[in-house]
Amino acid sequence: MLTHFMNEILEFLIKRRSVRSFQNKPVPIELIKELIYVANHAPNSMNKEPWKFIIITDESIKERLSKLHKGASHIAKAPVGIAVVAEPDVSPYTWMVDTVNAVMYFVLAAYSVGLGVGWIAAYENTEAKEILKIPKDKVLITLLSVGYPDPDYKPNPKTVKSPEEVVFYNYWGIKSQTSL
């Protein structure tokens, strides 16, 4: 837990949770487009923005996507689904990192305006690519369910590893500065 350097932004980042239950309340497409505009400001190599966002509001498409696997079920009840697709041909060396940066900007921007987002593991899911008619040379990075959080939804408390568990110094495997 941060004790010395906590501020509003850090607290915002720590409190964000995935949401998998939504109110039956529409999310304006203009708001989604504004969040995508924010995502387009994510760090990316040479500002190539090698990504596309597919906004999914069709109920039958969301229902089909919800059956991809158990962890995808919440997209059916979300007012909006989003597919984030990378374009490796646009930025051949950094497309994955660039696109994931854009996803995180979208997720954090959504949270900042009171929306909840559930991240669905769908990396290169061939069935999802077929449903969404994504070309073979494009890479499906993830699906997101987006909506106003159900006020009764309580995500599980999150525990994270301490910095000591995930930090090395100068070289792989060096766990303390004094052992150098």
GROMACS elastic network, one bead per residue, 0.5 to 0.9 nm:
[ bonds ]
;  ai    aj funct       b0    kb
    1   162     6  0.85326   500
    2     5     6  0.63649   500
    2     6     6  0.57844   500
    2    10     6  0.86445   500
    2    11     6  0.88569   500
    3     6     6  0.60641   500
    5    10     6  0.84727   500
    6     9     6  0.81463   500
    6    10     6  0.59797   500
    6    11     6  0.65804   500
    7    10     6  0.54052   500
    7    11     6  0.61052   500
    7    12     6  0.85439   500
    8    11     6  0.51268   500
    8    12     6  0.60177   500
    8    13     6  0.86822   500
    9    13     6  0.62727   500
    9    14     6  0.86887   500
   10    13     6  0.51015   500
   10    14     6  0.62026   500
   10    15     6  0.86224   500
   11    14     6  0.51101   500
   11    15     6  0.60747   500
   11    16     6  0.86724   500
   12    15     6  0.53396   500
   12    16     6  0.63250   500
   12   108     6  0.89411   500
   12   111     6  0.88817   500
   12   112     6  0.82358   500
   13    16     6  0.55536   500
   13    17     6  0.89837   500
   13   108     6  0.78975   500
   14    17     6  0.83301   500
   16   108     6  0.79290   500
   16   111     6  0.71008   500
   16   116     6  0.89459   500
   17   111     6  0.88235   500
   17   116     6  0.80509   500
   17   117     6  0.81772   500
   17   118     6  0.85146   500
   17   155     6  0.69836   500
   17   156     6  0.88482   500
   17   158     6  0.83675   500
   18   116     6  0.68106   500
   18   117     6  0.56607   500
   18   119     6  0.68381   500
   18   155     6  0.74095   500
   19    22     6  0.75448   500
   19    74     6  0.88954   500
   19   115     6  0.88712   500
   19   116     6  0.51716   500
   19   117     6  0.52586   500
   19   119     6  0.83608   500
   19   145     6  0.82603   500
   19   146     6  0.82871   500
   19   147     6  0.86085   500
   19   149     6  0.65070   500
   19   150     6  0.84671   500
   19   153     6  0.77913   500
   19   154     6  0.86322   500
   19   155     6  0.71256   500
   20    73     6  0.86301   500
   20    74     6  0.54489   500
   20    75     6  0.79803   500
   20    77     6  0.87758   500
   20    78     6  0.81110   500
   20   116     6  0.78819   500
   20   117     6  0.72625   500
   20   118     6  0.53996   500
   20   119     6  0.86867   500
   20   145     6  0.75004   500
   20   146     6  0.87132   500
   20   149     6  0.79100   500
   20   150     6  0.86323   500
   20   153     6  0.79992   500
   20   155     6  0.84994   500
   21    74     6  0.67026   500
   21    77     6  0.74655   500
   21    78     6  0.74316   500
   21   116     6  0.85151   500
   21   118     6  0.86284   500
   21   147     6  0.83921   500
   21   148     6  0.85712   500
   21   149     6  0.61343   500
   21   150     6  0.55062   500
   21   151     6  0.88398   500
   21   152     6  0.86444   500
   21   153     6  0.62198   500
   22    25     6  0.80376   500
   22    74     6  0.85727   500
   22    77     6  0.69462   500
   22    78     6  0.59514   500
   22    79     6  0.77791   500
   22   116     6  0.76564   500
   22   146     6  0.80250   500
   22   147     6  0.56675   500
   22   148     6  0.54933   500
   22   151     6  0.81986   500
   22   153     6  0.81256   500
   23    26     6  0.84588   500
   23    77     6  0.87130   500
   23    78     6  0.80492   500
   23    79     6  0.83228   500
   23   147     6  0.70197   500
   23   148     6  0.55474   500
   23   149     6  0.58213   500
   23   151     6  0.77761   500
   24    77     6  0.80356   500
   24    78     6  0.79720   500
   24    79     6  0.71676   500
   24   147     6  0.84376   500
   24   148     6  0.80801   500
   24   150     6  0.84388   500
   25    79     6  0.69918   500
   25   147     6  0.75592   500
   25   148     6  0.69085   500
   26    29     6  0.89047   500
   26    79     6  0.57050   500
   26    80     6  0.81076   500
   26   147     6  0.75010   500
   26   148     6  0.82449   500
   27    30     6  0.85465   500
   27    31     6  0.71530   500
   27    32     6  0.75254   500
   27    79     6  0.64076   500
   27    80     6  0.70896   500
   27   115     6  0.86799   500
   27   146     6  0.81911   500
   27   147     6  0.62995   500
   27   148     6  0.75350   500
   28    31     6  0.52887   500
   28    32     6  0.66790   500
   28    33     6  0.88664   500
   29    33     6  0.61611   500
   29    34     6  0.85857   500
   29    55     6  0.84439   500
   29    80     6  0.86994   500
   30    33     6  0.50131   500
   30    34     6  0.62120   500
   30    35     6  0.86971   500
   31    34     6  0.50078   500
   31    35     6  0.62910   500
   31    36     6  0.86595   500
   31   110     6  0.89705   500
   32    35     6  0.50704   500
   32    36     6  0.62820   500
   32    37     6  0.86514   500
   32    55     6  0.81779   500
   32    80     6  0.87411   500
   32   110     6  0.82299   500
   33    37     6  0.61818   500
   33    38     6  0.87145   500
   33    55     6  0.89566   500
   34    38     6  0.63971   500
   34    39     6  0.86623   500
   35    38     6  0.50175   500
   35    39     6  0.62351   500
   35    40     6  0.86715   500
   35   105     6  0.82139   500
   35   106     6  0.56630   500
   35   107     6  0.84207   500
   35   109     6  0.60286   500
   35   110     6  0.64581   500
   36    40     6  0.61463   500
   36    41     6  0.88601   500
   36    53     6  0.76573   500
   36   102     6  0.83416   500
   36   103     6  0.89932   500
   36   105     6  0.84588   500
   36   106     6  0.61341   500
   36   109     6  0.88289   500
   37    40     6  0.50869   500
   37    41     6  0.70009   500
   37   106     6  0.85477   500
   38    41     6  0.54008   500
   38    42     6  0.74046   500
   38   102     6  0.84024   500
   38   105     6  0.66609   500
   38   106     6  0.66337   500
   38   109     6  0.69845   500
   39    42     6  0.54288   500
   39   101     6  0.79400   500
   39   103     6  0.67419   500
   39   104     6  0.76454   500
   39   107     6  0.85196   500
   39   109     6  0.78546   500
   40    43     6  0.84579   500
   40    49     6  0.67394   500
   40    51     6  0.88365   500
   40   102     6  0.63353   500
   40   105     6  0.81471   500
   40   106     6  0.85753   500
   41    44     6  0.83836   500
   41    47     6  0.87147   500
   41    49     6  0.86604   500
   41   102     6  0.75302   500
   41   105     6  0.78620   500
   42    47     6  0.88799   500
   42    49     6  0.83717   500
   42    98     6  0.75891   500
   42    99     6  0.85364   500
   42   101     6  0.57062   500
   42   102     6  0.50748   500
   42   103     6  0.85342   500
   42   104     6  0.82619   500
   42   105     6  0.61119   500
   42   106     6  0.88387   500
   43    47     6  0.74701   500
   43    49     6  0.87305   500
   43    98     6  0.66458   500
   43   101     6  0.64939   500
   43   102     6  0.75942   500
   44    47     6  0.53191   500
   44    48     6  0.67465   500
   44    49     6  0.63276   500
   44    50     6  0.82448   500
   44    94     6  0.77043   500
   44    95     6  0.82154   500
   44    97     6  0.76993   500
   44    99     6  0.78128   500
   44   101     6  0.74761   500
   44   102     6  0.82848   500
   45    48     6  0.63630   500
   45    49     6  0.78834   500
   45    91     6  0.75510   500
   45    93     6  0.88249   500
   45    94     6  0.65797   500
   45    95     6  0.82937   500
   45    98     6  0.68544   500
   46    49     6  0.83395   500
   46    91     6  0.85992   500
   47    50     6  0.85908   500
   48    51     6  0.88050   500
   48    90     6  0.67939   500
   48    91     6  0.66226   500
   48    98     6  0.88541   500
   49    52     6  0.84577   500
   49    86     6  0.89956   500
   49    87     6  0.87703   500
   49    90     6  0.79319   500
   49    91     6  0.80409   500
   49    95     6  0.82966   500
   49    98     6  0.71171   500
   49    99     6  0.75050   500
   49   102     6  0.83806   500
   50    85     6  0.84877   500
   50    86     6  0.57484   500
   50    88     6  0.68960   500
   50    89     6  0.80419   500
   50    90     6  0.54172   500
   50    91     6  0.59821   500
   50    94     6  0.86969   500
   50    95     6  0.58656   500
   50    96     6  0.86391   500
   50    98     6  0.70311   500
   50    99     6  0.65670   500
   51    84     6  0.69415   500
   51    85     6  0.54751   500
   51    87     6  0.56048   500
   51    88     6  0.87085   500
   51    90     6  0.85908   500
   51    95     6  0.78660   500
   51    98     6  0.81267   500
   51    99     6  0.57960   500
   51   102     6  0.80360   500
   52    83     6  0.82060   500
   52    84     6  0.59838   500
   52    85     6  0.52031   500
   52    86     6  0.65023   500
   52    87     6  0.77082   500
   52    99     6  0.87540   500
   53    82     6  0.64662   500
   53    83     6  0.57004   500
   53    85     6  0.63103   500
   53    86     6  0.89742   500
   54    81     6  0.81318   500
   54    82     6  0.55041   500
   54    84     6  0.64808   500
   54    85     6  0.78209   500
   54   132     6  0.83322   500
   55    80     6  0.69844   500
   55    81     6  0.60684   500
   55    83     6  0.67733   500
   56    59     6  0.82795   500
   56    61     6  0.73741   500
   56    62     6  0.70026   500
   56    79     6  0.87865   500
   56    80     6  0.57438   500
   56    82     6  0.57075   500
   56    83     6  0.75734   500
   57    60     6  0.88365   500
   57    61     6  0.78426   500
   57    62     6  0.72766   500
   57    78     6  0.89035   500
   57    79     6  0.67585   500
   57    80     6  0.52218   500
   57    81     6  0.64289   500
   57    82     6  0.87582   500
   58    61     6  0.54462   500
   58    62     6  0.63876   500
   58    63     6  0.87107   500
   58    80     6  0.85296   500
   58    81     6  0.89083   500
   59    62     6  0.51399   500
   59    63     6  0.60573   500
   59    64     6  0.86507   500
   59    76     6  0.70819   500
   59    77     6  0.86786   500
   59    79     6  0.87414   500
   60    63     6  0.50086   500
   60    64     6  0.62262   500
   60    65     6  0.86579   500
   60    76     6  0.84512   500
   61    64     6  0.51287   500
   61    65     6  0.62019   500
   61    66     6  0.85670   500
   61    76     6  0.84270   500
   61   131     6  0.72783   500
   61   132     6  0.80271   500
   62    65     6  0.50712   500
   62    66     6  0.60516   500
   62    67     6  0.89135   500
   62    75     6  0.58957   500
   62    77     6  0.80657   500
   62    78     6  0.82941   500
   62    80     6  0.83689   500
   62    81     6  0.68504   500
   63    66     6  0.50664   500
   63    67     6  0.68312   500
   63    73     6  0.81344   500
   63    75     6  0.73507   500
   63    77     6  0.82853   500
   64    67     6  0.55509   500
   64    68     6  0.73058   500
   64    76     6  0.79969   500
   64   128     6  0.85203   500
   64   131     6  0.77624   500
   65    68     6  0.54925   500
   65    69     6  0.85090   500
   65    72     6  0.69391   500
   65    73     6  0.78394   500
   65    75     6  0.71729   500
   65    76     6  0.74655   500
   65   127     6  0.84041   500
   65   128     6  0.63781   500
   65   131     6  0.76748   500
   65   143     6  0.89152   500
   66    69     6  0.70283   500
   66    70     6  0.78393   500
   66    71     6  0.81104   500
   66    74     6  0.65726   500
   66    75     6  0.55534   500
   66    76     6  0.54543   500
   66    77     6  0.89039   500
   67    70     6  0.70819   500
   67    71     6  0.88800   500
   67    72     6  0.66057   500
   67    73     6  0.62709   500
   67    76     6  0.87679   500
   68    71     6  0.81769   500
   68    72     6  0.62369   500
   68    73     6  0.79671   500
   68   122     6  0.83117   500
   68   125     6  0.83788   500
   68   127     6  0.74096   500
   68   128     6  0.73658   500
   69    72     6  0.55048   500
   69    73     6  0.71757   500
   70    73     6  0.58060   500
   70    74     6  0.89554   500
   71    74     6  0.74666   500
   71   120     6  0.64731   500
   71   121     6  0.74558   500
   72    75     6  0.60784   500
   72    76     6  0.82116   500
   72   118     6  0.89522   500
   72   119     6  0.85926   500
   72   120     6  0.56602   500
   72   121     6  0.75960   500
   72   122     6  0.84186   500
   72   143     6  0.83925   500
   72   145     6  0.87240   500
   73    76     6  0.60919   500
   73    77     6  0.79980   500
   74    77     6  0.56272   500
   74    78     6  0.64338   500
   74   118     6  0.76744   500
   74   120     6  0.88436   500
   74   145     6  0.68117   500
   75    78     6  0.50667   500
   75    79     6  0.81558   500
   75    80     6  0.76850   500
   75    81     6  0.61525   500
   75   118     6  0.80309   500
   75   120     6  0.84074   500
   75   143     6  0.84429   500
   75   144     6  0.73157   500
   75   146     6  0.78846   500
   76    79     6  0.81785   500
   76    80     6  0.88846   500
   76    81     6  0.83454   500
   76   145     6  0.82849   500
   77    80     6  0.85874   500
   77   145     6  0.84235   500
   78    81     6  0.66812   500
   78   145     6  0.55746   500
   78   146     6  0.57566   500
   78   147     6  0.56894   500
   78   148     6  0.85569   500
   79   145     6  0.77684   500
   79   146     6  0.64436   500
   79   147     6  0.55419   500
   79   148     6  0.83593   500
   80   144     6  0.83528   500
   80   145     6  0.61014   500
   80   146     6  0.51488   500
   80   147     6  0.64414   500
   81   143     6  0.70112   500
   81   144     6  0.55924   500
   81   146     6  0.59107   500
   81   147     6  0.87538   500
   82   142     6  0.82758   500
   82   143     6  0.55743   500
   82   145     6  0.64442   500
   82   146     6  0.74822   500
   83   132     6  0.84511   500
   83   140     6  0.71883   500
   83   141     6  0.76715   500
   83   142     6  0.59860   500
   83   144     6  0.64045   500
   84    99     6  0.78229   500
   84   100     6  0.87965   500
   84   102     6  0.89026   500
   84   103     6  0.72543   500
   84   139     6  0.85918   500
   84   140     6  0.61753   500
   84   141     6  0.56520   500
   84   142     6  0.55387   500
   84   143     6  0.63216   500
   84   144     6  0.80190   500
   85    99     6  0.76928   500
   85   134     6  0.81444   500
   85   138     6  0.65515   500
   85   139     6  0.54288   500
   85   141     6  0.54953   500
   85   142     6  0.73980   500
   86    89     6  0.89468   500
   86    90     6  0.87531   500
   86    95     6  0.63343   500
   86    96     6  0.68586   500
   86    98     6  0.85946   500
   86    99     6  0.60111   500
   86   100     6  0.88879   500
   86   138     6  0.58725   500
   86   140     6  0.63318   500
   86   141     6  0.65237   500
   87    90     6  0.55694   500
   87    91     6  0.70976   500
   87    92     6  0.82397   500
   87    95     6  0.65988   500
   87    96     6  0.87465   500
   87    99     6  0.86644   500
   87   137     6  0.75623   500
   87   138     6  0.51704   500
   87   139     6  0.64838   500
   88    91     6  0.54445   500
   88    93     6  0.77246   500
   88    94     6  0.79988   500
   88    95     6  0.53762   500
   88    96     6  0.78205   500
   88   137     6  0.77097   500
   88   138     6  0.67525   500
   88   139     6  0.74304   500
   89    92     6  0.54273   500
   89    95     6  0.83320   500
   89   137     6  0.80672   500
   89   138     6  0.82694   500
   90    95     6  0.75316   500
   91    94     6  0.58124   500
   91    95     6  0.52045   500
   91    96     6  0.89775   500
   91    98     6  0.86474   500
   92    95     6  0.60771   500
   93    96     6  0.82080   500
   94    97     6  0.56377   500
   94    98     6  0.59170   500
   94    99     6  0.84597   500
   95    98     6  0.51204   500
   95    99     6  0.59338   500
   95   100     6  0.85245   500
   96    99     6  0.52638   500
   96   100     6  0.61711   500
   96   101     6  0.85651   500
   96   139     6  0.88786   500
   96   141     6  0.79731   500
   97   100     6  0.52026   500
   97   101     6  0.61284   500
   97   102     6  0.87235   500
   98   101     6  0.51896   500
   98   102     6  0.65043   500
   98   103     6  0.89069   500
   99   102     6  0.50362   500
   99   103     6  0.63153   500
   99   104     6  0.87697   500
   99   141     6  0.77594   500
  100   104     6  0.62514   500
  100   105     6  0.86210   500
  100   141     6  0.76648   500
  100   142     6  0.89118   500
  101   104     6  0.51918   500
  101   105     6  0.62695   500
  101   106     6  0.86786   500
  102   105     6  0.50576   500
  102   106     6  0.61802   500
  102   107     6  0.86213   500
  103   106     6  0.50901   500
  103   107     6  0.61501   500
  103   108     6  0.86341   500
  103   142     6  0.84876   500
  104   108     6  0.60264   500
  104   109     6  0.83236   500
  105   108     6  0.52722   500
  105   109     6  0.59226   500
  105   110     6  0.84487   500
  106   109     6  0.51370   500
  106   110     6  0.60502   500
  106   111     6  0.86038   500
  107   110     6  0.51665   500
  107   111     6  0.62668   500
  107   112     6  0.86950   500
  107   115     6  0.88514   500
  107   116     6  0.81669   500
  107   117     6  0.63702   500
  107   118     6  0.88131   500
  107   119     6  0.88004   500
  107   144     6  0.87301   500
  108   111     6  0.50535   500
  108   112     6  0.61658   500
  108   113     6  0.89212   500
  108   117     6  0.89676   500
  109   112     6  0.50254   500
  109   113     6  0.66482   500
  109   114     6  0.89929   500
  109   115     6  0.86427   500
  110   113     6  0.54499   500
  110   114     6  0.65528   500
  110   115     6  0.50750   500
  110   116     6  0.67109   500
  110   117     6  0.72562   500
  110   146     6  0.81942   500
  110   147     6  0.89273   500
  111   114     6  0.51903   500
  111   115     6  0.50181   500
  111   116     6  0.58258   500
  111   117     6  0.74032   500
  112   115     6  0.73255   500
  114   147     6  0.87900   500
  114   148     6  0.67031   500
  114   149     6  0.79163   500
  115   146     6  0.68068   500
  115   147     6  0.54238   500
  115   149     6  0.63727   500
  116   145     6  0.80661   500
  116   146     6  0.57974   500
  116   147     6  0.54710   500
  116   148     6  0.56538   500
  116   149     6  0.52299   500
  116   150     6  0.88577   500
  117   144     6  0.63284   500
  117   145     6  0.54784   500
  117   147     6  0.67551   500
  117   148     6  0.86272   500
  117   149     6  0.83443   500
  118   143     6  0.83977   500
  118   144     6  0.54909   500
  118   146     6  0.66813   500
  119   142     6  0.71279   500
  119   143     6  0.62747   500
  119   145     6  0.67222   500
  120   123     6  0.88075   500
  120   142     6  0.60668   500
  120   143     6  0.50589   500
  120   144     6  0.57762   500
  120   145     6  0.76299   500
  121   125     6  0.86606   500
  121   141     6  0.82509   500
  121   142     6  0.58607   500
  121   143     6  0.68912   500
  121   144     6  0.89057   500
  122   125     6  0.51563   500
  122   126     6  0.88371   500
  122   128     6  0.74850   500
  122   140     6  0.70990   500
  122   141     6  0.66383   500
  122   143     6  0.61469   500
  123   126     6  0.88299   500
  123   139     6  0.76225   500
  123   140     6  0.55026   500
  123   142     6  0.54997   500
  123   143     6  0.83812   500
  124   127     6  0.87609   500
  124   128     6  0.79640   500
  124   129     6  0.72131   500
  124   139     6  0.59386   500
  124   141     6  0.64887   500
  124   142     6  0.81218   500
  125   128     6  0.53956   500
  125   129     6  0.62525   500
  125   130     6  0.87595   500
  125   140     6  0.71082   500
  125   141     6  0.88526   500
  125   142     6  0.89172   500
  126   129     6  0.50014   500
  126   130     6  0.61729   500
  126   131     6  0.86459   500
  126   140     6  0.87910   500
  127   130     6  0.50979   500
  127   131     6  0.61938   500
  127   132     6  0.86441   500
  128   131     6  0.50264   500
  128   132     6  0.61005   500
  128   133     6  0.82802   500
  128   134     6  0.83533   500
  128   140     6  0.82528   500
  129   132     6  0.52294   500
  129   133     6  0.57250   500
  129   135     6  0.75320   500
  129   136     6  0.80804   500
  129   139     6  0.85921   500
  129   140     6  0.68703   500
  130   134     6  0.64588   500
  130   135     6  0.84602   500
  131   134     6  0.79706   500
  134   137     6  0.84063   500
  134   138     6  0.66797   500
  134   139     6  0.80901   500
  134   140     6  0.77269   500
  135   138     6  0.55454   500
  135   139     6  0.82857   500
  136   139     6  0.74683   500
  140   143     6  0.81076   500
  146   149     6  0.86523   500
  147   150     6  0.87597   500
  148   151     6  0.87020   500
  149   152     6  0.83944   500
  149   153     6  0.71704   500
  150   153     6  0.52994   500
  150   154     6  0.87340   500
  151   154     6  0.79801   500
  154   157     6  0.86602   500
  155   158     6  0.84299   500
  161   164     6  0.79816   500
  161   165     6  0.60615   500
  161   166     6  0.72018   500
  162   165     6  0.53834   500
  162   166     6  0.70367   500
  162   167     6  0.89643   500
  163   166     6  0.53432   500
  163   167     6  0.58614   500
  164   167     6  0.55592   500
  164   168     6  0.81970   500
  164   175     6  0.74818   500
  164   176     6  0.86182   500
  165   168     6  0.87399   500
  165   175     6  0.85391   500
  166   175     6  0.88092   500
  167   173     6  0.87062   500
  167   174     6  0.83697   500
  167   175     6  0.65261   500
  167   176     6  0.85346   500
  168   171     6  0.64712   500
  168   172     6  0.59211   500
  168   173     6  0.58186   500
  168   176     6  0.69783   500
  168   177     6  0.86207   500
  169   172     6  0.72551   500
  169   173     6  0.77882   500
  169   174     6  0.53371   500
  169   175     6  0.61049   500
  169   176     6  0.63405   500
  169   177     6  0.61895   500
  169   180     6  0.82182   500
  170   173     6  0.89819   500
  170   174     6  0.71390   500
  170   177     6  0.85470   500
  170   180     6  0.84874   500
  171   174     6  0.57911   500
  171   175     6  0.89153   500
  172   175     6  0.83809   500
  174   177     6  0.76690   500
  174   179     6  0.70592   500
  174   180     6  0.74232   500
  175   178     6  0.88379   500
  175   179     6  0.75867   500
  176   179     6  0.55503   500
  176   180     6  0.74219   500
  177   180     6  0.57872   500
